[in-house]
Amino acid sequence: MTSARSSARFNPNECGRDRWDHLRAFECTQHLTRRGQGLPTGSIDGVSTTSVGPVPGRDVPLRIALTSYRSKPHSGGQGIYVRQLARALTDLGHDVEVFSGQPYPDLSGLEALEDGSLRLTEVPSLDLYNDADPFRTPGLREFRNLTDVLEYATMCTAGFPEPRTFARRVTPRLIERRHEFDVVHDNQTLAPALLAVQDAGLPLVTTLHHPISVDRRVALEDATGWKKLSQRRWYGFVRMQARTARRLPTGSVITVSENSRSDAIADFGMREDQFNIVPVGVDTDVFAPRGPRIPGRIVCLASADTPLKGVPVLLRALAALPEESPAHLVVVSKLTKGGATERMVRDLGVGNRVRFVHGLTQEELAELIASAEIGCVPSLYEGFSFPAIEAMASGCALVASDAGALPEVVGRDGSAGLLARAGDPGALTVALEKLLGDADLRARLGAAGRERVSRRFSWRAVGEQTVEVYRAAGARNLSERATLVKP
């Protein structure tokens, strides 16, 4: 008997390269069978229906493979998510092995906090987007296989290869070691090769923070001429992610907000029954009030040259503040030399009121946020927002745009933070002036914001909800495979 999922692998309407990725990974299960390393009892299309044991009981620790195609340690949501979720899961007593491409996550300092085990397995790529040498040309000896060739060729043709090529590299490792894990949790890779993990008998859970189609839409609206063409090519991987997402089983997708779920259904054509909503969290011991704040300081954590993050809106709002205002802005971002944001700072004449910093450790970042009177998230879209909850946990008065999931995170009633119309510099100027001129309001918002985060967005609660998704996915996987082997 053939499973519906197995039949879907050969869907002629799917992209040829997607089928190739999936089938190449799937060959690992057949190779292992020939070597006598698995598939000991019933199989479907050469894949064991009993290659993982019964779902562990609720009190039994889980063995979790957590995968992420890149995990920048201290900036960017993916690296923060991997680090903090891994910590929360091990604190709950589970065993976690992180599989990541470059840049690798920083798991240091977590060993003493955990009750379960935690380790990192590096899945090296050609590292073509290394901060120190972006878009580099690898030496001939660095090419080890066709996946390396695909990675470099995609970069040379203005595409972004990492999700696809990471999946091609990590999937054979997971299949070969499938008896060592109870669940695979993928962090937003959404590439077809990973679907073979399910066919090898392992439950696959996927976090979709938000569909990158939103980033693509904003980038294309901001681009003109040849830049528009290059942006279309860069975001070409989004179509692959949408195709993969539609093929994920019921209940196997974690997303971080109602807004992200709605966008994924609309943009990716996904089903409502695929989703579990589990927010991200913040370490309220690290991100906390730390004493006196610097008058007029505004902090923004955002990629300065990514239109979606709204930094140009904030710069225009800052320029419109009165000259006598104490307002000055610190943006946590690496600024592209000679780029559009640097030119805007010069053209607006705000160079003496703006500073860009990057490469901060988590402790340095927490100190910086806690030194500010105001935290600002001017994004044109957010599927959730680490910067918002980090500012709120630090007791900053927060002003954020009303885009995406930010009203869900901040609260729509204005008691824990102010909302300004997204993309409107004038509305943001009014909100900033209001906060800069009212110390009592800043104090009230700061206290209410921290209370809201402590109540709703702790990492322990996130870990507990995530484990429930794992156990449900494992139970469904076992039930499905048991049904398929009935005579």
C-alpha positions as CSV (number, residue, x, y, z in Angstrom):
1,M,0.0,0.0,0.0
2,T,1.3,3.5,-0.8
3,S,0.9,6.4,1.5
4,A,-0.7,9.7,0.3
5,R,2.5,11.5,1.3
6,S,4.6,9.1,-0.7
7,S,2.4,9.7,-3.8
8,A,2.8,13.4,-3.3
9,R,6.5,13.1,-3.7
10,F,5.9,12.3,-7.4
11,N,3.4,15.0,-8.1
12,P,4.2,16.1,-11.7
13,N,2.9,19.6,-10.9
14,E,5.7,20.2,-8.4
15,C,9.0,21.9,-9.5
16,G,11.5,19.5,-11.0
17,R,14.3,20.6,-8.7
18,D,12.1,20.2,-5.6
19,R,11.4,16.6,-6.6
20,W,15.1,16.0,-7.2
21,D,16.1,17.4,-3.8
22,H,13.5,15.3,-2.0
23,L,14.4,12.1,-3.9
24,R,18.1,12.5,-3.4
25,A,17.6,12.7,0.3
26,F,15.1,9.9,0.2
27,E,17.8,7.6,-1.4
28,C,19.5,7.6,2.0
29,T,16.7,5.4,3.5
30,Q,17.2,2.9,0.7
31,H,21.0,3.0,1.1
32,L,20.7,2.3,4.8
33,T,18.4,-0.6,4.1
34,R,20.9,-2.1,1.7
35,R,23.6,-1.7,4.5
36,G,21.3,-3.5,7.0
37,Q,21.1,-0.4,9.3
38,G,17.4,-0.1,9.7
39,L,13.9,-0.6,8.5
40,P,13.7,-3.8,10.5
41,T,9.9,-4.4,10.2
42,G,7.2,-3.3,7.8
43,S,8.1,-0.7,5.2
44,I,6.4,1.5,2.6
45,D,8.3,2.2,-0.5
46,G,11.4,1.1,1.3
47,V,10.8,3.4,4.3
48,S,10.3,1.8,7.7
49,T,6.9,2.3,9.3
50,T,8.5,1.5,12.7
51,S,11.9,3.1,12.5
52,V,11.1,5.2,15.6
53,G,9.6,3.8,18.7
54,P,6.4,4.6,20.5
55,V,5.9,8.3,21.4
56,P,7.6,8.9,24.8
57,G,5.2,9.4,27.7
58,R,4.6,12.9,29.0
59,D,7.2,12.5,31.8
60,V,9.9,11.0,29.5
61,P,12.4,13.4,28.1
62,L,12.3,13.9,24.3
63,R,15.3,13.6,21.9
64,I,15.1,16.7,19.7
65,A,16.9,17.6,16.5
66,L,16.6,21.4,16.1
67,T,17.7,22.5,12.6
68,S,18.4,26.0,11.3
69,Y,20.0,27.0,8.0
70,R,21.7,30.0,9.6
71,S,21.7,31.1,13.3
72,K,23.4,34.5,13.7
73,P,24.2,34.5,17.4
74,H,23.1,37.9,18.7
75,S,21.1,39.6,16.0
76,G,18.4,38.4,13.6
77,G,15.5,36.4,14.9
78,Q,16.6,33.0,13.8
79,G,19.8,32.8,16.0
80,I,18.0,34.2,19.0
81,Y,15.1,31.8,18.6
82,V,17.5,28.8,18.3
83,R,19.5,29.7,21.3
84,Q,16.6,30.5,23.6
85,L,14.4,27.7,22.6
86,A,17.3,25.2,23.0
87,R,17.8,26.6,26.5
88,A,14.1,26.4,27.4
89,L,13.9,22.8,26.1
90,T,17.0,21.6,28.0
91,D,15.8,23.4,31.2
92,L,12.7,21.3,30.9
93,G,14.8,18.2,30.9
94,H,14.9,17.3,27.1
95,D,17.9,16.5,25.0
96,V,18.6,18.9,22.1
97,E,21.0,18.6,19.3
98,V,21.2,21.8,17.1
99,F,22.1,21.3,13.5
100,S,23.0,24.6,11.9
101,G,24.8,26.1,8.9
102,Q,26.9,29.2,9.2
103,P,26.8,31.5,11.0
104,Y,26.5,29.0,13.9
105,P,24.5,29.8,17.0
106,D,26.1,30.8,20.3
107,L,25.2,28.1,22.8
108,S,27.9,29.1,25.3
109,G,26.8,29.8,28.9
110,L,23.8,27.4,28.7
111,E,25.5,24.3,30.0
112,A,25.1,25.2,33.6
113,L,21.5,26.1,33.2
114,E,20.3,22.9,31.6
115,D,18.7,19.7,33.0
116,G,18.7,18.0,29.6
117,S,21.7,17.8,27.3
118,L,22.6,20.3,24.6
119,R,25.1,20.0,21.7
120,L,25.8,21.6,18.4
121,T,26.4,19.8,15.1
122,E,27.9,22.1,12.5
123,V,26.6,21.6,8.9
124,P,29.1,23.7,7.0
125,S,28.2,25.4,3.8
126,L,30.5,27.5,1.5
127,D,29.6,30.4,3.8
128,L,29.1,32.8,0.9
129,Y,27.5,35.5,3.0
130,N,30.1,35.7,5.7
131,D,30.1,39.2,7.2
132,A,33.9,39.5,6.8
133,D,33.8,38.4,3.1
134,P,30.3,38.5,1.6
135,F,29.7,37.1,-1.9
136,R,33.1,35.5,-1.8
137,T,34.6,33.2,-4.5
138,P,35.5,29.9,-3.0
139,G,38.7,28.1,-4.0
140,L,38.3,25.1,-6.3
141,R,39.2,22.6,-3.5
142,E,36.2,23.9,-1.4
143,F,33.8,22.3,-3.8
144,R,33.0,18.8,-2.4
145,N,29.8,17.8,-4.2
146,L,27.0,19.0,-6.5
147,T,25.2,20.8,-3.6
148,D,28.3,23.1,-3.3
149,V,28.1,23.7,-7.0
150,L,24.4,24.5,-6.7
151,E,25.0,26.9,-3.8
152,Y,27.7,28.9,-5.7
153,A,25.8,28.9,-9.0
154,T,22.7,30.2,-7.3
155,M,24.6,33.0,-5.6
156,C,26.3,33.9,-8.9
157,T,22.9,34.3,-10.5
158,A,21.6,36.6,-7.8
159,G,19.6,34.0,-5.9
160,F,19.7,33.0,-2.3
161,P,20.6,29.3,-2.0
162,E,20.9,28.6,1.7
163,P,17.5,27.1,2.6
164,R,17.6,24.6,-0.3
165,T,21.3,23.6,0.1
166,F,21.2,23.4,3.9
167,A,18.2,20.9,3.6
168,R,20.2,18.8,1.1
169,R,23.1,18.6,3.5
170,V,21.3,18.0,6.8
171,T,18.6,15.6,5.7
172,P,21.0,12.6,5.0
173,R,22.5,13.1,8.5
174,L,19.1,13.1,10.1
175,I,17.9,10.0,8.2
176,E,21.1,8.1,9.0
177,R,20.7,8.9,12.7
178,R,16.9,8.6,12.8
179,H,16.9,6.1,15.7
180,E,18.6,8.8,17.9
181,F,15.7,11.3,17.8
182,D,12.0,11.5,18.6
183,V,11.3,14.6,16.6
184,V,13.0,17.0,14.1
185,H,12.1,20.6,14.6
186,D,13.1,22.8,11.6
187,N,13.4,26.5,11.9
188,Q,12.0,28.1,8.7
189,T,14.1,26.2,6.2
190,L,11.0,24.9,4.4
191,A,13.0,23.1,1.6
192,P,11.8,20.0,-0.2
193,A,14.7,17.7,0.9
194,L,13.5,17.9,4.5
195,L,10.2,16.2,3.6
196,A,12.2,12.9,3.3
197,V,12.7,13.1,7.1
198,Q,9.0,12.2,7.5
199,D,9.2,9.3,5.1
200,A,12.1,7.9,7.2
201,G,9.7,7.7,10.1
202,L,10.5,10.8,12.1
203,P,7.9,13.4,13.0
204,L,8.8,16.8,11.4
205,V,7.7,20.0,13.1
206,T,8.4,23.3,11.3
207,T,8.5,26.9,12.7
208,L,7.3,29.4,10.1
209,H,7.9,32.8,11.8
210,H,6.2,34.5,8.9
211,P,6.0,34.0,5.1
212,I,9.0,35.7,3.4
213,S,6.6,36.6,0.7
214,V,5.9,39.7,2.8
215,D,9.6,40.7,2.7
216,R,9.6,40.1,-1.0
217,R,6.6,42.3,-1.6
218,V,8.0,45.2,0.4
219,A,11.4,44.9,-1.2
220,L,9.9,45.0,-4.7
221,E,7.8,48.0,-3.9
222,D,10.9,49.8,-2.8
223,A,13.0,48.8,-5.8
224,T,13.3,50.2,-9.3
225,G,14.9,49.2,-12.6
226,W,17.5,46.5,-12.5
227,K,17.3,46.4,-8.7
228,K,13.7,45.1,-9.0
229,L,14.9,42.3,-11.2
230,S,17.6,41.3,-8.8
231,Q,15.2,41.4,-5.9
232,R,12.9,39.0,-7.7
233,R,15.8,36.6,-8.3
234,W,17.0,36.9,-4.7
235,Y,13.6,36.0,-3.3
236,G,13.1,33.2,-5.7
237,F,13.4,30.7,-2.9
238,V,10.0,31.9,-1.5
239,R,8.2,29.9,-4.2
240,M,10.0,26.7,-3.0
241,Q,9.1,27.4,0.6
242,A,5.4,27.9,-0.3
243,R,5.4,24.6,-2.2
244,T,7.0,22.8,0.7
245,A,4.8,24.4,3.3
246,R,1.6,23.2,1.6
247,R,2.9,19.6,1.9
248,L,3.4,19.7,5.7
249,P,1.0,17.5,7.7
250,T,-1.9,18.7,9.9
251,G,-0.7,20.2,13.2
252,S,3.0,20.2,12.3
253,V,3.6,23.9,11.8
254,I,4.4,26.4,14.6
255,T,3.8,30.1,13.9
256,V,4.2,32.9,16.3
257,S,1.1,35.0,15.9
258,E,-2.5,35.1,14.5
259,N,-1.2,37.6,11.9
260,S,1.6,35.2,10.6
261,R,-0.9,32.4,10.3
262,S,-3.3,34.5,8.3
263,D,-0.5,35.7,6.0
264,A,0.8,32.1,5.5
265,I,-2.7,30.9,4.5
266,A,-3.1,33.8,2.1
267,D,0.4,33.9,0.6
268,F,1.5,30.3,0.7
269,G,-1.9,28.6,0.3
270,M,-1.6,26.7,3.5
271,R,-4.5,25.3,5.6
272,E,-5.6,26.5,9.0
273,D,-5.4,22.9,10.4
274,Q,-1.7,22.9,9.8
275,F,-1.0,25.5,12.5
276,N,-0.2,25.8,16.2
277,I,0.3,29.4,17.5
278,V,3.3,29.5,19.9
279,P,4.8,33.0,20.5
280,V,8.5,33.6,20.9
281,G,9.9,34.6,24.3
282,V,12.4,36.8,26.0
283,D,14.8,36.3,28.9
284,T,13.4,38.7,31.5
285,D,16.4,38.2,33.7
286,V,18.8,39.6,31.1
287,F,16.4,42.1,29.5
288,A,15.4,44.1,32.5
289,P,15.5,47.6,33.9
290,R,19.0,48.5,35.0
291,G,18.9,51.9,36.6
292,P,19.1,55.5,35.3
293,R,18.3,56.1,31.6
294,I,20.0,58.5,29.3
295,P,17.7,61.5,28.6
296,G,16.4,61.5,25.1
297,R,17.9,58.2,24.0
298,I,15.8,56.2,21.5
299,V,16.9,52.6,20.6
300,C,15.9,50.7,17.5
301,L,17.0,47.2,16.7
302,A,16.5,46.8,12.9
303,S,18.4,46.0,9.8
304,A,19.1,49.5,8.6
305,D,19.1,48.7,4.8
306,T,16.1,46.4,4.8
307,P,13.0,48.4,3.7
308,L,10.7,46.1,5.7
309,K,12.2,47.3,9.0
310,G,11.2,50.9,8.5
311,V,14.4,52.6,9.5
312,P,13.9,55.4,6.8
313,V,10.6,56.2,8.4
314,L,12.2,56.6,11.8
315,L,15.0,58.8,10.4
316,R,12.4,61.1,8.8
317,A,10.4,61.2,12.1
318,L,13.6,62.1,14.0
319,A,14.5,64.8,11.5
320,A,11.1,66.4,12.1
321,L,11.6,66.7,15.9
322,P,12.5,70.2,17.2
323,E,16.2,71.1,17.2
324,E,16.0,71.7,20.9
325,S,14.7,68.2,21.6
326,P,17.2,65.9,23.5
327,A,16.2,63.1,21.2
328,H,19.1,61.0,19.8
329,L,18.9,57.6,18.1
330,V,21.0,54.4,18.5
331,V,20.3,51.9,15.8
332,V,21.6,48.4,16.4
333,S,22.5,47.4,12.8
334,K,25.5,47.2,10.5
335,L,25.2,50.1,8.1
336,T,26.1,49.5,4.5
337,K,28.8,52.0,3.5
338,G,27.6,54.3,0.8
339,G,24.1,52.6,1.0
340,A,20.7,54.3,0.9
341,T,20.4,54.6,4.7
342,E,23.8,56.3,5.0
343,R,22.8,58.7,2.2
344,M,19.5,59.5,3.9
345,V,21.2,60.3,7.2
346,R,23.4,62.8,5.4
347,D,20.6,64.3,3.3
348,L,18.3,64.7,6.4
349,G,21.1,66.3,8.3
350,V,20.7,64.0,11.4
351,G,24.2,62.6,11.5
352,N,24.8,64.3,14.9
353,R,21.7,62.6,16.3
354,V,22.1,59.1,15.0
355,R,24.6,56.3,15.8
356,F,24.8,52.8,14.4
357,V,26.3,50.0,16.4
358,H,26.7,46.2,15.7
359,G,28.4,43.1,16.9
360,L,27.1,43.5,20.5
361,T,26.9,40.5,22.9
362,Q,23.6,39.8,24.5
363,E,24.8,41.5,27.7
364,E,25.9,44.6,25.8
365,L,22.6,44.7,23.9
366,A,20.6,44.4,27.1
367,E,22.6,47.2,28.7
368,L,22.0,49.4,25.7
369,I,18.3,48.9,25.6
370,A,18.0,49.5,29.4
371,S,19.8,52.8,29.0
372,A,17.2,54.2,26.6
373,E,14.0,56.1,27.6
374,I,12.2,54.9,24.4
375,G,12.3,51.8,22.3
376,C,11.1,52.1,18.8
377,V,10.0,49.4,16.3
378,P,9.1,51.3,13.0
379,S,8.7,48.1,10.9
380,L,6.4,48.0,7.9
381,Y,5.7,44.4,8.9
382,E,6.5,42.0,11.7
383,G,5.5,38.4,12.1
384,F,6.2,38.8,15.8
385,S,9.0,41.1,17.1
386,F,12.0,40.3,19.3
387,P,13.0,44.0,19.5
388,A,9.5,44.9,20.8
389,I,9.5,42.4,23.7
390,E,13.1,43.0,24.5
391,A,12.4,46.7,24.9
392,M,9.2,46.1,26.9
393,A,11.0,43.6,29.2
394,S,13.7,46.3,29.8
395,G,11.1,48.8,31.0
396,C,11.4,51.1,28.0
397,A,8.5,53.1,26.9
398,L,7.7,51.5,23.5
399,V,6.4,53.1,20.3
400,A,5.8,50.7,17.4
401,S,4.1,50.7,14.1
402,D,0.6,49.1,13.8
403,A,1.8,46.6,11.1
404,G,1.7,42.9,11.1
405,A,1.6,41.2,14.5
406,L,2.9,44.3,16.5
407,P,-0.6,45.2,17.8
408,E,-0.9,41.6,19.1
409,V,2.5,41.8,20.8
410,V,2.2,45.3,22.2
411,G,-1.5,45.4,22.9
412,R,-4.1,47.4,21.0
413,D,-5.3,49.5,23.9
414,G,-2.2,51.6,24.3
415,S,-1.6,50.6,28.0
416,A,1.7,48.9,27.4
417,G,3.0,50.8,24.3
418,L,2.0,53.3,21.7
419,L,1.1,52.4,18.1
420,A,1.7,54.6,15.2
421,R,0.5,54.2,11.6
422,A,3.0,52.1,9.7
423,G,5.1,54.0,7.1
424,D,3.9,57.4,8.4
425,P,6.8,59.5,9.6
426,G,4.5,62.3,10.8
427,A,2.5,59.8,13.1
428,L,5.8,58.5,14.5
429,T,7.0,62.0,15.2
430,V,3.9,62.8,17.2
431,A,4.2,59.6,19.2
432,L,7.9,60.3,19.9
433,E,7.2,63.9,21.0
434,K,4.5,62.7,23.3
435,L,6.8,60.3,25.0
436,L,9.8,62.6,25.2
437,G,7.7,65.2,26.9
438,D,6.0,63.1,29.5
439,A,8.1,61.2,32.1
440,D,5.1,59.8,33.9
441,L,3.7,58.3,30.7
442,R,7.1,56.7,29.9
443,A,7.2,55.2,33.4
444,R,3.6,53.9,33.2
445,L,4.2,52.3,29.7
446,G,7.6,50.9,30.8
447,A,6.1,49.2,33.9
448,A,3.0,47.9,32.0
449,G,5.2,46.6,29.1
450,R,7.4,44.6,31.4
451,E,4.4,43.1,33.2
452,R,2.8,42.1,29.9
453,V,6.0,40.4,28.7
454,S,6.5,38.6,32.0
455,R,3.0,37.3,31.8
456,R,2.8,36.3,28.2
457,F,6.2,35.8,26.7
458,S,8.5,33.7,29.0
459,W,10.7,31.2,27.3
460,R,9.7,28.5,29.7
461,A,6.1,28.8,28.6
462,V,7.2,28.8,25.0
463,G,9.2,25.6,25.6
464,E,6.3,23.9,27.3
465,Q,3.9,24.7,24.4
466,T,6.5,23.6,21.8
467,V,6.9,20.2,23.6
468,E,3.1,19.7,23.4
469,V,3.3,20.2,19.6
470,Y,6.2,17.6,19.4
471,R,4.2,15.0,21.4
472,A,1.1,15.5,19.3
473,A,3.1,15.3,16.0
474,G,4.7,12.1,17.3
475,A,1.4,10.6,18.2
476,R,-0.1,11.4,14.7
477,N,3.0,10.1,13.0
478,L,2.8,6.8,14.9
479,S,-0.9,6.4,14.3
480,E,-0.6,7.1,10.6
481,R,2.2,4.6,10.1
482,A,0.4,2.0,12.1
483,T,-2.6,2.4,9.9
484,L,-0.6,2.1,6.7
485,V,0.9,-1.3,7.6
486,K,-2.5,-2.9,8.4
487,P,-3.2,-5.8,6.0
